[in-house]
């Protein structure tokens, strides 16, 4: 059964519309959910914004008043019981929200000589894994999360970003 999640895309910066954020986000979230065996009824909101907006969000929620590439807000705390462990499965359909910043994303893609679409998918895959309780705070957690990212991106036909 194919996974077709409900991905609501909010465009705050027109450049995201032109870059095809909605279909790219659907591809990335769907690939994560298929890989992880999460129900097709899962819901994610993805907001395409600019550096100014994400810096404000980063300040409000993380105390860091600087732009970043992507932020995520899980609907549930699903983190593992020990470093490198598997997170708990989601109980509800709402997984959470993601914000992605145009200028930072575009600069990173250019610096890495990666196609913008591949970098967007990578950041959405990364953020979706955060919604599912994965993190990279410890070496064990990072190894698990990055391994999943590489596998999922490979399923999308994208090369490893690492």
Secondary structure, DSSP 8 states (H G I E B T S, - for coil): -----EEEEEESSHHHHHHTHHHHHHHHHHHHHHHHT--TT-EEEEEEE-HHHHHHHHHHHHS--S--SEEEEESS----SSTT------SSSEEEEEEEEHHHHHHHHHHTT--HHHHHHHHHHHHHHHHTT---SSHHHHHHHHHHHHHHHHHTT-----
